[in-house]
């Protein structure tokens, strides 16, 4: 799998993971805790995307 395909797959997977997290928050958490859950989900999404981006950047420099 080349770099461009890897970027597309990871981005698509991360968006799907965010959707799943948001749906889980909507279904599991009580209504008064949902805003905190949404903030946590978006924070986790940003951290995960940053780590993936750094990993892809370092992989691109090695190739």
N, C-alpha and C positions, 0 to 999 in steps of 0.2 A: 504494500500500500504506500503510495507516494505521499509527500507532505501535504499537498492540497486536499487530497481525500481524507487524510487523517484529521486535518483542521475541520473539515465539513462534518465528519462523523462525530468528533468530540463536541462541536458546537451544537449539533442537533441533539446529541445525548444529554448535554447540559440543560438545554431548554426543556426537554422532556422531563428531566429530573426536577427542574423547578416547578413545572406544572404538577407533577405528582406530589411534591412537597406542599404546594398551595392547596391542592385538593385534600390531602391528609389533614392539614391544619383546619380546613373548613369543616371536615367531617368529625374530627376527633376532639379538638379543643372546645371548651365552653366559650360562649360568645364574648365574655369579658376578657378572655386570654388570647383571642385571635389576633388582635393588633400586634402583640408581642411575638406571637408565632410568625406572623408575616415579616416582621423586622428580622427575626432570627433566620428565616428561610432566605431572604434576600442577602443578608450578610454572609451566610454559608455559601450561597451561589457565587457571590463576588470573590470570596476567598478561593473557592474551588476553581473558578475560571482563571484567576490570577496564577494559581499554581500550575494549571494546565498550560497556560500561555508561556510561563517561564520554562516549563519542561519542553514545549515545542520549540522555543527559541534556542535553548541549549542544544537540542537535538539537531536543529538546522545548522548550528555553527560547527558541530562535529562532522556533519556529512560533507 
